[in-house]
């Protein structure tokens, strides 16, 4: 639903679900999706892996 709550906050989770179901809160699902893709999508993953490999290669050059 777009809210972040501690897993142990069962009252907060229940209230958030109830508020959502009763139309008291709304979320921009497109914005939430875009944010998730930017942080965890293929491009983000590829970029992080590329940086890791470049660092390993650069450090290997220094050690030789």
PDB file of N, H, CA, C and O in Angstrom:
ATOM      1  N   UNK A   1       0.820  -1.202   0.000  1.00  0.00           N
ATOM      2  CA  UNK A   1       0.000   0.000   0.000  1.00  0.00           C
ATOM      3  C   UNK A   1       0.858   1.258   0.000  1.00  0.00           C
ATOM      4  O   UNK A   1       0.328   2.345  -0.228  1.00  0.00           O
ATOM      5  N   UNK A   2       2.134   1.156   0.241  1.00  0.00           N
ATOM      6  H   UNK A   2       2.565   0.272   0.426  1.00  0.00           H
ATOM      7  CA  UNK A   2       2.987   2.334   0.189  1.00  0.00           C
ATOM      8  C   UNK A   2       3.353   2.893   1.542  1.00  0.00           C
ATOM      9  O   UNK A   2       4.100   3.869   1.616  1.00  0.00           O
ATOM     10  N   UNK A   3       2.860   2.316   2.601  1.00  0.00           N
ATOM     11  H   UNK A   3       2.254   1.523   2.541  1.00  0.00           H
ATOM     12  CA  UNK A   3       3.258   2.754   3.940  1.00  0.00           C
ATOM     13  C   UNK A   3       4.308   1.803   4.481  1.00  0.00           C
ATOM     14  O   UNK A   3       4.285   0.602   4.211  1.00  0.00           O
ATOM     15  N   UNK A   4       5.227   2.365   5.251  1.00  0.00           N
ATOM     16  H   UNK A   4       5.245   3.340   5.471  1.00  0.00           H
ATOM     17  CA  UNK A   4       6.252   1.536   5.871  1.00  0.00           C
ATOM     18  C   UNK A   4       6.019   1.545   7.372  1.00  0.00           C
ATOM     19  O   UNK A   4       6.024   2.595   8.015  1.00  0.00           O
ATOM     20  N   UNK A   5       5.814   0.358   7.911  1.00  0.00           N
ATOM     21  H   UNK A   5       5.809  -0.495   7.389  1.00  0.00           H
ATOM     22  CA  UNK A   5       5.563   0.191   9.337  1.00  0.00           C
ATOM     23  C   UNK A   5       6.399  -0.967   9.850  1.00  0.00           C
ATOM     24  O   UNK A   5       6.691  -1.900   9.101  1.00  0.00           O
ATOM     25  N   UNK A   6       6.787  -0.919  11.117  1.00  0.00           N
ATOM     26  H   UNK A   6       6.550  -0.161  11.724  1.00  0.00           H
ATOM     27  CA  UNK A   6       7.480  -2.084  11.676  1.00  0.00           C
ATOM     28  C   UNK A   6       6.571  -3.307  11.616  1.00  0.00           C
ATOM     29  O   UNK A   6       5.366  -3.198  11.839  1.00  0.00           O
ATOM     30  N   UNK A   7       7.138  -4.453  11.321  1.00  0.00           N
ATOM     31  H   UNK A   7       8.117  -4.542  11.140  1.00  0.00           H
ATOM     32  CA  UNK A   7       6.355  -5.677  11.177  1.00  0.00           C
ATOM     33  C   UNK A   7       5.636  -6.019  12.484  1.00  0.00           C
ATOM     34  O   UNK A   7       4.615  -6.707  12.470  1.00  0.00           O
ATOM     35  N   UNK A   8       6.161  -5.544  13.600  1.00  0.00           N
ATOM     36  H   UNK A   8       6.990  -4.986  13.612  1.00  0.00           H
ATOM     37  CA  UNK A   8       5.552  -5.844  14.903  1.00  0.00           C
ATOM     38  C   UNK A   8       4.412  -4.886  15.255  1.00  0.00           C
ATOM     39  O   UNK A   8       3.716  -5.098  16.249  1.00  0.00           O
ATOM     40  N   UNK A   9       4.215  -3.843  14.461  1.00  0.00           N
ATOM     41  H   UNK A   9       4.780  -3.671  13.654  1.00  0.00           H
ATOM     42  CA  UNK A   9       3.157  -2.859  14.738  1.00  0.00           C
ATOM     43  C   UNK A   9       1.844  -3.320  14.104  1.00  0.00           C
ATOM     44  O   UNK A   9       1.363  -2.735  13.133  1.00  0.00           O
ATOM     45  N   UNK A  10       1.282  -4.374  14.673  1.00  0.00           N
ATOM     46  H   UNK A  10       1.672  -4.850  15.462  1.00  0.00           H
ATOM     47  CA  UNK A  10       0.060  -4.945  14.092  1.00  0.00           C
ATOM     48  C   UNK A  10      -1.116  -3.978  14.158  1.00  0.00           C
ATOM     49  O   UNK A  10      -1.989  -4.010  13.291  1.00  0.00           O
ATOM     50  N   UNK A  11      -1.153  -3.117  15.176  1.00  0.00           N
ATOM     51  H   UNK A  11      -0.443  -3.090  15.881  1.00  0.00           H
ATOM     52  CA  UNK A  11      -2.239  -2.134  15.254  1.00  0.00           C
ATOM     53  C   UNK A  11      -2.089  -1.085  14.149  1.00  0.00           C
ATOM     54  O   UNK A  11      -3.071  -0.694  13.518  1.00  0.00           O
ATOM     55  N   UNK A  12      -0.874  -0.643  13.925  1.00  0.00           N
ATOM     56  H   UNK A  12      -0.077  -0.961  14.437  1.00  0.00           H
ATOM     57  CA  UNK A  12      -0.619   0.329  12.861  1.00  0.00           C
ATOM     58  C   UNK A  12      -0.916  -0.242  11.491  1.00  0.00           C
ATOM     59  O   UNK A  12      -1.474   0.441  10.633  1.00  0.00           O
ATOM     60  N   UNK A  13      -0.539  -1.509  11.284  1.00  0.00           N
ATOM     61  H   UNK A  13      -0.086  -2.064  11.981  1.00  0.00           H
ATOM     62  CA  UNK A  13      -0.806  -2.171  10.008  1.00  0.00           C
ATOM     63  C   UNK A  13      -2.314  -2.309   9.793  1.00  0.00           C
ATOM     64  O   UNK A  13      -2.819  -2.058   8.699  1.00  0.00           O
ATOM     65  N   UNK A  14      -3.022  -2.709  10.845  1.00  0.00           N
ATOM     66  H   UNK A  14      -2.612  -2.913  11.734  1.00  0.00           H
ATOM     67  CA  UNK A  14      -4.477  -2.856  10.745  1.00  0.00           C
ATOM     68  C   UNK A  14      -5.130  -1.514  10.446  1.00  0.00           C
ATOM     69  O   UNK A  14      -6.039  -1.439   9.620  1.00  0.00           O
ATOM     70  N   UNK A  15      -4.669  -0.441  11.119  1.00  0.00           N
ATOM     71  H   UNK A  15      -3.931  -0.502  11.791  1.00  0.00           H
ATOM     72  CA  UNK A  15      -5.235   0.894  10.894  1.00  0.00           C
ATOM     73  C   UNK A  15      -4.960   1.359   9.463  1.00  0.00           C
ATOM     74  O   UNK A  15      -5.847   1.907   8.809  1.00  0.00           O
ATOM     75  N   UNK A  16      -3.741   1.144   8.979  1.00  0.00           N
ATOM     76  H   UNK A  16      -3.020   0.700   9.511  1.00  0.00           H
ATOM     77  CA  UNK A  16      -3.402   1.555   7.615  1.00  0.00           C
ATOM     78  C   UNK A  16      -4.268   0.809   6.602  1.00  0.00           C
ATOM     79  O   UNK A  16      -4.765   1.409   5.649  1.00  0.00           O
ATOM     80  N   UNK A  17      -4.448  -0.492   6.804  1.00  0.00           N
ATOM     81  H   UNK A  17      -4.044  -0.979   7.578  1.00  0.00           H
ATOM     82  CA  UNK A  17      -5.307  -1.271   5.906  1.00  0.00           C
ATOM     83  C   UNK A  17      -6.742  -0.764   5.952  1.00  0.00           C
ATOM     84  O   UNK A  17      -7.393  -0.617   4.918  1.00  0.00           O
ATOM     85  N   UNK A  18      -7.218  -0.504   7.142  1.00  0.00           N
ATOM     86  H   UNK A  18      -6.689  -0.624   7.982  1.00  0.00           H
ATOM     87  CA  UNK A  18      -8.584  -0.003   7.313  1.00  0.00           C
ATOM     88  C   UNK A  18      -8.747   1.371   6.649  1.00  0.00           C
ATOM     89  O   UNK A  18      -9.731   1.608   5.949  1.00  0.00           O
ATOM     90  N   UNK A  19      -7.789   2.268   6.869  1.00  0.00           N
ATOM     91  H   UNK A  19      -6.990   2.075   7.438  1.00  0.00           H
ATOM     92  CA  UNK A  19      -7.849   3.593   6.247  1.00  0.00           C
ATOM     93  C   UNK A  19      -7.855   3.484   4.728  1.00  0.00           C
ATOM     94  O   UNK A  19      -8.601   4.191   4.051  1.00  0.00           O
ATOM     95  N   UNK A  20      -7.025   2.602   4.200  1.00  0.00           N
ATOM     96  H   UNK A  20      -6.419   2.028   4.750  1.00  0.00           H
ATOM     97  CA  UNK A  20      -6.963   2.416   2.749  1.00  0.00           C
ATOM     98  C   UNK A  20      -8.282   1.868   2.210  1.00  0.00           C
ATOM     99  O   UNK A  20      -8.817   2.373   1.223  1.00  0.00           O
ATOM    100  N   UNK A  21      -8.792   0.845   2.858  1.00  0.00           N
ATOM    101  H   UNK A  21      -8.357   0.435   3.659  1.00  0.00           H
ATOM    102  CA  UNK A  21     -10.044   0.228   2.400  1.00  0.00           C
ATOM    103  C   UNK A  21     -11.227   1.180   2.488  1.00  0.00           C
ATOM    104  O   UNK A  21     -12.165   1.075   1.698  1.00  0.00           O
ATOM    105  N   UNK A  22     -11.195   2.102   3.432  1.00  0.00           N
ATOM    106  H   UNK A  22     -10.433   2.187   4.074  1.00  0.00           H
ATOM    107  CA  UNK A  22     -12.278   3.075   3.594  1.00  0.00           C
ATOM    108  C   UNK A  22     -12.047   4.357   2.812  1.00  0.00           C
ATOM    109  O   UNK A  22     -12.818   5.308   2.943  1.00  0.00           O
ATOM    110  N   UNK A  23     -10.996   4.395   2.000  1.00  0.00           N
ATOM    111  H   UNK A  23     -10.370   3.622   1.894  1.00  0.00           H
ATOM    112  CA  UNK A  23     -10.742   5.550   1.142  1.00  0.00           C
ATOM    113  C   UNK A  23     -10.199   6.765   1.866  1.00  0.00           C
ATOM    114  O   UNK A  23     -10.208   7.864   1.311  1.00  0.00           O
ATOM    115  N   UNK A  24      -9.722   6.593   3.100  1.00  0.00           N
ATOM    116  H   UNK A  24      -9.714   5.700   3.551  1.00  0.00           H
ATOM    117  CA  UNK A  24      -9.187   7.730   3.853  1.00  0.00           C
ATOM    118  C   UNK A  24      -7.791   8.122   3.379  1.00  0.00           C
ATOM    119  O   UNK A  24      -7.377   9.272   3.524  1.00  0.00           O
ATOM    120  N   UNK A  25      -7.081   7.169   2.820  1.00  0.00           N
ATOM    121  H   UNK A  25      -7.417   6.234   2.702  1.00  0.00           H
ATOM    122  CA  UNK A  25      -5.753   7.451   2.274  1.00  0.00           C
ATOM    123  C   UNK A  25      -5.667   6.871   0.874  1.00  0.00           C
ATOM    124  O   UNK A  25      -6.277   5.849   0.560  1.00  0.00           O
ATOM    125  N   UNK A  26      -4.903   7.542   0.057  1.00  0.00           N
ATOM    126  H   UNK A  26      -4.407   8.372   0.312  1.00  0.00           H
ATOM    127  CA  UNK A  26      -4.681   7.080  -1.310  1.00  0.00           C
ATOM    128  C   UNK A  26      -3.189   7.170  -1.591  1.00  0.00           C
ATOM    129  O   UNK A  26      -2.479   7.994  -1.013  1.00  0.00           O
ATOM    130  N   UNK A  27      -2.738   6.325  -2.472  1.00  0.00           N
ATOM    131  H   UNK A  27      -3.315   5.656  -2.941  1.00  0.00           H
ATOM    132  CA  UNK A  27      -1.331   6.298  -2.836  1.00  0.00           C
ATOM    133  C   UNK A  27      -1.197   6.437  -4.334  1.00  0.00           C
ATOM    134  O   UNK A  27      -2.048   5.977  -5.095  1.00  0.00           O
ATOM    135  N   UNK A  28      -0.130   7.071  -4.745  1.00  0.00           N
ATOM    136  H   UNK A  28       0.561   7.445  -4.127  1.00  0.00           H
ATOM    137  CA  UNK A  28       0.184   7.210  -6.160  1.00  0.00           C
ATOM    138  C   UNK A  28       0.968   5.970  -6.578  1.00  0.00           C
ATOM    139  O   UNK A  28       2.191   5.933  -6.449  1.00  0.00           O
ATOM    140  N   UNK A  29       0.270   4.962  -7.073  1.00  0.00           N
ATOM    141  H   UNK A  29      -0.725   4.992  -7.178  1.00  0.00           H
ATOM    142  CA  UNK A  29       0.912   3.691  -7.391  1.00  0.00           C
ATOM    143  C   UNK A  29       1.974   3.838  -8.476  1.00  0.00           C
ATOM    144  O   UNK A  29       2.961   3.102  -8.471  1.00  0.00           O
ATOM    145  N   UNK A  30       1.789   4.773  -9.405  1.00  0.00           N
ATOM    146  H   UNK A  30       0.987   5.371  -9.409  1.00  0.00           H
ATOM    147  CA  UNK A  30       2.809   4.991 -10.433  1.00  0.00           C
ATOM    148  C   UNK A  30       4.098   5.511  -9.827  1.00  0.00           C
ATOM    149  O   UNK A  30       5.186   5.068 -10.194  1.00  0.00           O
ATOM    150  N   UNK A  31       3.978   6.450  -8.898  1.00  0.00           N
ATOM    151  H   UNK A  31       3.094   6.810  -8.600  1.00  0.00           H
ATOM    152  CA  UNK A  31       5.161   6.999  -8.231  1.00  0.00           C
ATOM    153  C   UNK A  31       5.862   5.923  -7.411  1.00  0.00           C
ATOM    154  O   UNK A  31       7.089   5.824  -7.437  1.00  0.00           O
ATOM    155  N   UNK A  32       5.097   5.119  -6.689  1.00  0.00           N
ATOM    156  H   UNK A  32       4.100   5.199  -6.668  1.00  0.00           H
ATOM    157  CA  UNK A  32       5.669   4.046  -5.875  1.00  0.00           C
ATOM    158  C   UNK A  32       6.402   3.048  -6.770  1.00  0.00           C
ATOM    159  O   UNK A  32       7.506   2.613  -6.445  1.00  0.00           O
ATOM    160  N   UNK A  33       5.788   2.689  -7.892  1.00  0.00           N
ATOM    161  H   UNK A  33       4.891   3.043  -8.156  1.00  0.00           H
ATOM    162  CA  UNK A  33       6.426   1.757  -8.826  1.00  0.00           C
ATOM    163  C   UNK A  33       7.708   2.346  -9.392  1.00  0.00           C
ATOM    164  O   UNK A  33       8.733   1.666  -9.438  1.00  0.00           O
ATOM    165  N   UNK A  34       7.665   3.609  -9.826  1.00  0.00           N
ATOM    166  H   UNK A  34       6.833   4.162  -9.789  1.00  0.00           H
ATOM    167  CA  UNK A  34       8.852   4.257 -10.391  1.00  0.00           C
ATOM    168  C   UNK A  34       9.995   4.278  -9.383  1.00  0.00           C
ATOM    169  O   UNK A  34      11.146   4.031  -9.742  1.00  0.00           O
ATOM    170  N   UNK A  35       9.684   4.568  -8.139  1.00  0.00           N
ATOM    171  H   UNK A  35       8.748   4.768  -7.847  1.00  0.00           H
ATOM    172  CA  UNK A  35      10.692   4.612  -7.083  1.00  0.00           C
ATOM    173  C   UNK A  35      11.303   3.227  -6.857  1.00  0.00           C
ATOM    174  O   UNK A  35      12.520   3.092  -6.725  1.00  0.00           O
ATOM    175  N   UNK A  36      10.448   2.202  -6.814  1.00  0.00           N
ATOM    176  H   UNK A  36       9.460   2.312  -6.921  1.00  0.00           H
ATOM    177  CA  UNK A  36      10.931   0.834  -6.607  1.00  0.00           C
ATOM    178  C   UNK A  36      11.813   0.383  -7.774  1.00  0.00           C
ATOM    179  O   UNK A  36      12.856  -0.237  -7.563  1.00  0.00           O
ATOM    180  N   UNK A  37      11.400   0.690  -8.990  1.00  0.00           N
ATOM    181  H   UNK A  37      10.553   1.193  -9.162  1.00  0.00           H
ATOM    182  CA  UNK A  37      12.191   0.309 -10.164  1.00  0.00           C
ATOM    183  C   UNK A  37      13.524   1.051 -10.159  1.00  0.00           C
ATOM    184  O   UNK A  37      14.557   0.463 -10.477  1.00  0.00           O
ATOM    185  N   UNK A  38      13.514   2.340  -9.801  1.00  0.00           N
ATOM    186  H   UNK A  38      12.675   2.819  -9.542  1.00  0.00           H
ATOM    187  CA  UNK A  38      14.754   3.120  -9.759  1.00  0.00           C
ATOM    188  C   UNK A  38      15.734   2.552  -8.740  1.00  0.00           C
ATOM    189  O   UNK A  38      16.943   2.549  -8.970  1.00  0.00           O
ATOM    190  N   UNK A  39      15.217   2.078  -7.625  1.00  0.00           N
ATOM    191  H   UNK A  39      14.235   2.080  -7.438  1.00  0.00           H
ATOM    192  CA  UNK A  39      16.086   1.551  -6.567  1.00  0.00           C
ATOM    193  C   UNK A  39      16.487   0.092  -6.781  1.00  0.00           C
ATOM    194  O   UNK A  39      17.612  -0.297  -6.466  1.00  0.00           O
ATOM    195  N   UNK A  40      15.568  -0.714  -7.316  1.00  0.00           N
ATOM    196  H   UNK A  40      14.654  -0.398  -7.572  1.00  0.00           H
ATOM    197  CA  UNK A  40      15.787  -2.157  -7.338  1.00  0.00           C
ATOM    198  C   UNK A  40      15.659  -2.798  -8.715  1.00  0.00           C
ATOM    199  O   UNK A  40      15.798  -4.015  -8.839  1.00  0.00           O
ATOM    200  N   UNK A  41      15.398  -2.012  -9.742  1.00  0.00           N
ATOM    201  H   UNK A  41      15.285  -1.024  -9.641  1.00  0.00           H
ATOM    202  CA  UNK A  41      15.187  -2.560 -11.077  1.00  0.00           C
ATOM    203  C   UNK A  41      16.473  -3.011 -11.752  1.00  0.00           C
ATOM    204  O   UNK A  41      17.560  -2.927 -11.180  1.00  0.00           O
ATOM    205  N   UNK A  42      16.324  -3.488 -12.972  1.00  0.00           N
ATOM    206  H   UNK A  42      15.441  -3.557 -13.436  1.00  0.00           H
ATOM    207  CA  UNK A  42      17.442  -4.032 -13.736  1.00  0.00           C
ATOM    208  C   UNK A  42      18.554  -3.007 -13.924  1.00  0.00           C
ATOM    209  O   UNK A  42      19.727  -3.330 -13.732  1.00  0.00           O
ATOM    210  N   UNK A  43      18.210  -1.789 -14.293  1.00  0.00           N
ATOM    211  H   UNK A  43      17.258  -1.526 -14.449  1.00  0.00           H
ATOM    212  CA  UNK A  43      19.241  -0.755 -14.517  1.00  0.00           C
ATOM    213  C   UNK A  43      20.012  -0.453 -13.238  1.00  0.00           C
ATOM    214  O   UNK A  43      21.234  -0.312 -13.268  1.00  0.00           O
ATOM    215  N   UNK A  44      19.304  -0.352 -12.114  1.00  0.00           N
ATOM    216  H   UNK A  44      18.311  -0.467 -12.090  1.00  0.00           H
ATOM    217  CA  UNK A  44      19.972  -0.081 -10.839  1.00  0.00           C
ATOM    218  C   UNK A  44      20.899  -1.232 -10.476  1.00  0.00           C
ATOM    219  O   UNK A  44      22.033  -1.004 -10.056  1.00  0.00           O
ATOM    220  N   UNK A  45      20.428  -2.467 -10.635  1.00  0.00           N
ATOM    221  H   UNK A  45      19.507  -2.652 -10.977  1.00  0.00           H
ATOM    222  CA  UNK A  45      21.237  -3.645 -10.341  1.00  0.00           C
ATOM    223  C   UNK A  45      22.471  -3.687 -11.234  1.00  0.00           C
ATOM    224  O   UNK A  45      23.585  -3.909 -10.761  1.00  0.00           O
ATOM    225  N   UNK A  46      22.259  -3.469 -12.539  1.00  0.00           N
ATOM    226  H   UNK A  46      21.353  -3.289 -12.924  1.00  0.00           H
ATOM    227  CA  UNK A  46      23.365  -3.492 -13.495  1.00  0.00           C
ATOM    228  C   UNK A  46      24.402  -2.431 -13.151  1.00  0.00           C
ATOM    229  O   UNK A  46      25.604  -2.692 -13.205  1.00  0.00           O
ATOM    230  N   UNK A  47      23.944  -1.247 -12.800  1.00  0.00           N
ATOM    231  H   UNK A  47      22.967  -1.035 -12.755  1.00  0.00           H
ATOM    232  CA  UNK A  47      24.865  -0.165 -12.425  1.00  0.00           C
ATOM    233  C   UNK A  47      25.695  -0.514 -11.208  1.00  0.00           C
ATOM    234  O   UNK A  47      26.897  -0.254 -11.178  1.00  0.00           O
ATOM    235  N   UNK A  48      25.058  -1.104 -10.197  1.00  0.00           N
ATOM    236  H   UNK A  48      24.081  -1.315 -10.222  1.00  0.00           H
ATOM    237  CA  UNK A  48      25.797  -1.488  -8.985  1.00  0.00           C
ATOM    238  C   UNK A  48      26.814  -2.582  -9.292  1.00  0.00           C
ATOM    239  O   UNK A  48      27.945  -2.535  -8.807  1.00  0.00           O
ATOM    240  N   UNK A  49      26.418  -3.561 -10.092  1.00  0.00           N
ATOM    241  H   UNK A  49      25.500  -3.600 -10.486  1.00  0.00           H
ATOM    242  CA  UNK A  49      27.345  -4.643 -10.445  1.00  0.00           C
ATOM    243  C   UNK A  49      28.521  -4.103 -11.263  1.00  0.00           C
ATOM    244  O   UNK A  49      29.662  -4.518 -11.065  1.00  0.00           O
ATOM    245  N   UNK A  50      28.240  -3.188 -12.169  1.00  0.00           N
ATOM    246  H   UNK A  50      27.313  -2.850 -12.330  1.00  0.00           H
ATOM    247  CA  UNK A  50      29.298  -2.578 -12.982  1.00  0.00           C
ATOM    248  C   UNK A  50      30.300  -1.869 -12.084  1.00  0.00           C
ATOM    249  O   UNK A  50      31.509  -2.002 -12.276  1.00  0.00           O
ATOM    250  N   UNK A  51      29.810  -1.120 -11.109  1.00  0.00           N
ATOM    251  H   UNK A  51      28.828  -1.012 -10.953  1.00  0.00           H
ATOM    252  CA  UNK A  51      30.704  -0.421 -10.179  1.00  0.00           C
ATOM    253  C   UNK A  51      31.554  -1.394  -9.377  1.00  0.00           C
ATOM    254  O   UNK A  51      32.737  -1.147  -9.145  1.00  0.00           O
ATOM    255  N   UNK A  52      30.957  -2.489  -8.958  1.00  0.00           N
ATOM    256  H   UNK A  52      29.995  -2.690  -9.146  1.00  0.00           H
ATOM    257  CA  UNK A  52      31.707  -3.500  -8.198  1.00  0.00           C
ATOM    258  C   UNK A  52      32.833  -4.069  -9.056  1.00  0.00           C
ATOM    259  O   UNK A  52      33.979  -4.137  -8.612  1.00  0.00           O
ATOM    260  N   UNK A  53      32.513  -4.478 -10.281  1.00  0.00           N
ATOM    261  H   UNK A  53      31.582  -4.423 -10.642  1.00  0.00           H
ATOM    262  CA  UNK A  53      33.532  -5.050 -11.156  1.00  0.00           C
ATOM    263  C   UNK A  53      34.626  -4.044 -11.484  1.00  0.00           C
ATOM    264  O   UNK A  53      35.804  -4.399 -11.518  1.00  0.00           O
ATOM    265  N   UNK A  54      34.246  -2.783 -11.728  1.00  0.00           N
ATOM    266  H   UNK A  54      33.289  -2.494 -11.701  1.00  0.00           H
ATOM    267  CA  UNK A  54      35.256  -1.758 -12.025  1.00  0.00           C
ATOM    268  C   UNK A  54      36.179  -1.566 -10.831  1.00  0.00           C
ATOM    269  O   UNK A  54      37.388  -1.414 -11.006  1.00  0.00           O
ATOM    270  N   UNK A  55      35.630  -1.570  -9.621  1.00  0.00           N
ATOM    271  H   UNK A  55      34.647  -1.693  -9.478  1.00  0.00           H
ATOM    272  CA  UNK A  55      36.466  -1.426  -8.420  1.00  0.00           C
ATOM    273  C   UNK A  55      37.409  -2.608  -8.265  1.00  0.00           C
ATOM    274  O   UNK A  55      38.575  -2.423  -7.915  1.00  0.00           O
ATOM    275  N   UNK A  56      36.928  -3.812  -8.516  1.00  0.00           N
ATOM    276  H   UNK A  56      35.981  -3.962  -8.800  1.00  0.00           H
ATOM    277  CA  UNK A  56      37.785  -5.004  -8.417  1.00  0.00           C
ATOM    278  C   UNK A  56      38.906  -4.922  -9.451  1.00  0.00           C
ATOM    279  O   UNK A  56      40.064  -5.191  -9.133  1.00  0.00           O
ATOM    280  N   UNK A  57      38.570  -4.555 -10.678  1.00  0.00           N
ATOM    281  H   UNK A  57      37.629  -4.336 -10.937  1.00  0.00           H
ATOM    282  CA  UNK A  57      39.575  -4.455 -11.738  1.00  0.00           C
ATOM    283  C   UNK A  57      40.594  -3.377 -11.399  1.00  0.00           C
ATOM    284  O   UNK A  57      41.796  -3.599 -11.541  1.00  0.00           O
ATOM    285  N   UNK A  58      40.134  -2.215 -10.954  1.00  0.00           N
ATOM    286  H   UNK A  58      39.157  -2.035 -10.839  1.00  0.00           H
ATOM    287  CA  UNK A  58      41.047  -1.121 -10.604  1.00  0.00           C
ATOM    288  C   UNK A  58      41.958  -1.517  -9.436  1.00  0.00           C
ATOM    289  O   UNK A  58      43.151  -1.216  -9.450  1.00  0.00           O
ATOM    290  N   UNK A  59      41.400  -2.184  -8.437  1.00  0.00           N
ATOM    291  H   UNK A  59      40.431  -2.428  -8.425  1.00  0.00           H
ATOM    292  CA  UNK A  59      42.218  -2.601  -7.296  1.00  0.00           C
ATOM    293  C   UNK A  59      43.211  -3.681  -7.702  1.00  0.00           C
ATOM    294  O   UNK A  59      44.317  -3.731  -7.164  1.00  0.00           O
ATOM    295  N   UNK A  60      42.846  -4.529  -8.626  1.00  0.00           N
ATOM    296  H   UNK A  60      41.948  -4.488  -9.064  1.00  0.00           H
ATOM    297  CA  UNK A  60      43.756  -5.555  -9.107  1.00  0.00           C
ATOM    298  C   UNK A  60      44.929  -4.924  -9.839  1.00  0.00           C
ATOM    299  O   UNK A  60      46.053  -5.412  -9.729  1.00  0.00           O
ATOM    300  N   UNK A  61      44.692  -3.847 -10.587  1.00  0.00           N
ATOM    301  H   UNK A  61      43.779  -3.450 -10.677  1.00  0.00           H
ATOM    302  CA  UNK A  61      45.762  -3.143 -11.294  1.00  0.00           C
ATOM    303  C   UNK A  61      46.761  -2.548 -10.294  1.00  0.00           C
ATOM    304  O   UNK A  61      47.970  -2.556 -10.526  1.00  0.00           O
ATOM    305  N   UNK A  62      46.232  -2.034  -9.183  1.00  0.00           N
ATOM    306  H   UNK A  62      45.250  -2.027  -8.995  1.00  0.00           H
ATOM    307  CA  UNK A  62      47.077  -1.413  -8.159  1.00  0.00           C
ATOM    308  C   UNK A  62      47.973  -2.468  -7.507  1.00  0.00           C
ATOM    309  O   UNK A  62      49.132  -2.191  -7.196  1.00  0.00           O
ATOM    310  N   UNK A  63      47.439  -3.676  -7.300  1.00  0.00           N
ATOM    311  H   UNK A  63      46.498  -3.901  -7.552  1.00  0.00           H
ATOM    312  CA  UNK A  63      48.182  -4.728  -6.613  1.00  0.00           C
ATOM    313  C   UNK A  63      49.307  -5.318  -7.469  1.00  0.00           C
ATOM    314  O   UNK A  63      50.250  -5.898  -6.931  1.00  0.00           O
ATOM    315  N   UNK A  64      49.217  -5.176  -8.781  1.00  0.00           N
ATOM    316  H   UNK A  64      48.451  -4.705  -9.218  1.00  0.00           H
ATOM    317  CA  UNK A  64      50.255  -5.765  -9.658  1.00  0.00           C
ATOM    318  C   UNK A  64      51.502  -4.945  -9.698  1.00  0.00           C
ATOM    319  O   UNK A  64      52.457  -5.307 -10.386  1.00  0.00           O
TER     320      UNK A  64
END
